[in-house]
Amino acid sequence: MNALVPLMCRPNTAERQLMSQTPLVEMTGIEKHFGGVRAVDRVSLDLYPGEVVGVLGHNGAGKSCLMRILAGAMTPSAGEIRVNGQTVSFEDPNDARDAGIETIYQTLALADHLDAPSNLFLGRELKTRFGNLDDARMLEESRKVLARLNPNFKNLSDPVSSLSGGQRQVIAIARAIYFDTRVLIMDEPTAALGPSETAMVADLIRQLQAEGIGILLVSHDMHDVFDLCDRIVVMNKGRLVGAHGIDEVTKDDVLSLIVKGELPTDWSARNLEVAQ
Amino acid sequence: MSQAVKPAQGRTSTPLAGLMPDATKIHRLSALLTLLLLIAGFSLASQAFFSVNNGLTILLQTSVIGLLGIGMTMVIITGGIDLSVGSVLALSGVATAMTVKAGLPVAPAMAIGVVVGAACGAVNGLVVTRLKIPPFVATLGMMLMARGLALQLTGAAPISQLGEAFGRLGNGALFRVVEMQPNGFPKVIFPGIPYPAILLLLVAIAAAYMLSRRQIGRHIYATGSHQEAARLSGVRVDQVKLYAYVMSGALAGLAGNVLMSRLVTAQPSEGVMYELDAIAAAVIGGASLSGGVGTVSGTMIGAFIIGILRNGLNMAGVSAFIQQIVIGAVVIGAVWIDQIRNRP
């Protein structure tokens, strides 16, 4: 019985669906073709408020492609995306951001010659009454949001090319959570970070989750995935090969899905085993 | 943290920011120092160099390169280059002259010239963003087409007898003081500030304001700094680039009007190789050809370095061929400094 206790704290997907009927994001039958190659092949995925869904797969399995489609950085060849039940079509990243979908890219997507506030507000600059850039206010706001993530962040007016990997990551994260975010796509958010910063990101994910933000976490780090996610979806060769509650599977099951594209032949849901 | 060493400063510095005051500022300072050294050197070499009249001549001569250089700076910051400005300058001047000949007053005719320049820039921008042709090739094509069109339209002959009003922009001056002498001839006491210099100042202030205080300026830097990052951040990079090329074309058109007005003749073969002077001005002033870096004030210093070099070498009796060698060496030197600056 003891093993069930932590699971009780974490409502499973079915319960979540009862709590809030419409998913934040619903992707149905998404396809992306490059010439004859199907990078994403009829993938469906949904995400509910306050849920962390891990997106796993080999490099080239199509997970980044799928995330880019949701972020508006790439247009799908076929399929439908619904946000809060409304069908949307994203022509460019601004459309996705307007729908409350923010993305932290693995490459961070920072303009190296600009400073932290300019990057944080890039594309959404604060302006004065006369339409001029309000650099003072952007600096002030950046100071606040960056201090929340990393109290030691002081050199805000340096170009980001001169900052450490951790600081750059913090700017990318701050940019994604500063605005009115409902869905957060995190592509390998801890790949460039040290242990303490990784722990900070994990805390942040839990905090955002508690605020009701839906998070799609692309990660290779099995520890992070099992630590943070409520559900996982696994992609292999462009197809979705598995979608499971995190309590149903073991790390070996997930590895089998990633590598072979299928569960072990003798698989049965882990949480049910425990219950028996 | 090397916080204490570093004085409070603006956005533009480099990875060395912690060790040095600010590499961009150093570059600009060194350019300014070069400018002052040139002035001092030429003043010693020639009595006539350091005079009010010659100073105004330099202002006049530099204004065309300065206008081209400002447009070029915007394009270079986006990570592109515009090789067509010399030809667009000629085409715009010819367009203005032909409209004047057709009977339109000078002011609207000049506006049409600027629009023709902007249209050439728009074609450059569309070829770069829609057809995905590298800027070097796209604007090289426009360089040939605009020159060819200018020559074709005029039959390669200059258009003259454009009237006094046409020459006012290029030859007029503010605060000119003329005194009538007893013998009936006018004597110029103060030649006045040439209109082209005033125009250059106004355009430079407007461009600097646009680049540093407006959203489009911020997006120009972001696009040149990291195009994909800018796109993912919601910057419409294609529109930003198009804007930069249109501005460059329009300023080339304006420069064409100034130059043709000064000559009171539209020369379809004017402005050959001017693009190189404009690029040199931007690069000497600290713009980086890999994008993301550059300022209008730097380009102004660069334009005056080239202008003063030309003028001073002329005054010192150095041949035009040697001048080319010297300016070529200066450009290589400036890019070399840029390389050192960007070395991690």
Chai-1 contact restraints between the chains, C-beta under 6 A:
chainA,res_idxA,chainB,res_idxB,connection_type,confidence,min_distance_angstrom,max_distance_angstrom,comment,restraint_id
A,A73,B,L232,contact,1.0,0.0,6.0,A-B,restraint_1
A,P93,B,L232,contact,1.0,0.0,6.0,A-B,restraint_2
A,P93,B,G234,contact,1.0,0.0,6.0,A-B,restraint_3
A,N94,B,G234,contact,1.0,0.0,6.0,A-B,restraint_4
A,R97,B,G234,contact,1.0,0.0,6.0,A-B,restraint_5
A,A109,B,A229,contact,1.0,0.0,6.0,A-B,restraint_6
A,A109,B,L232,contact,1.0,0.0,6.0,A-B,restraint_7
A,L110,B,A229,contact,1.0,0.0,6.0,A-B,restraint_8
A,A111,B,A222,contact,1.0,0.0,6.0,A-B,restraint_9
A,A111,B,S225,contact,1.0,0.0,6.0,A-B,restraint_10
A,A111,B,H226,contact,1.0,0.0,6.0,A-B,restraint_11
A,A111,B,A229,contact,1.0,0.0,6.0,A-B,restraint_12
A,A111,B,A230,contact,1.0,0.0,6.0,A-B,restraint_13
A,D112,B,S225,contact,1.0,0.0,6.0,A-B,restraint_14
A,D112,B,H226,contact,1.0,0.0,6.0,A-B,restraint_15
A,H113,B,S225,contact,1.0,0.0,6.0,A-B,restraint_16
A,H113,B,G292,contact,1.0,0.0,6.0,A-B,restraint_17
A,D115,B,R11,contact,1.0,0.0,6.0,A-B,restraint_18
A,L122,B,A222,contact,1.0,0.0,6.0,A-B,restraint_19
A,L122,B,S233,contact,1.0,0.0,6.0,A-B,restraint_20
A,G123,B,S233,contact,1.0,0.0,6.0,A-B,restraint_21
A,G123,B,G234,contact,1.0,0.0,6.0,A-B,restraint_22
A,G123,B,V235,contact,1.0,0.0,6.0,A-B,restraint_23
A,E125,B,Q215,contact,1.0,0.0,6.0,A-B,restraint_24
A,N132,B,R213,contact,1.0,0.0,6.0,A-B,restraint_25
A,L133,B,R213,contact,1.0,0.0,6.0,A-B,restraint_26
A,D158,B,A17,contact,1.0,0.0,6.0,A-B,restraint_27
A,P159,B,S13,contact,1.0,0.0,6.0,A-B,restraint_28
A,S161,B,P15,contact,1.0,0.0,6.0,A-B,restraint_29
A,S162,B,P15,contact,1.0,0.0,6.0,A-B,restraint_30
A,S162,B,A17,contact,1.0,0.0,6.0,A-B,restraint_31
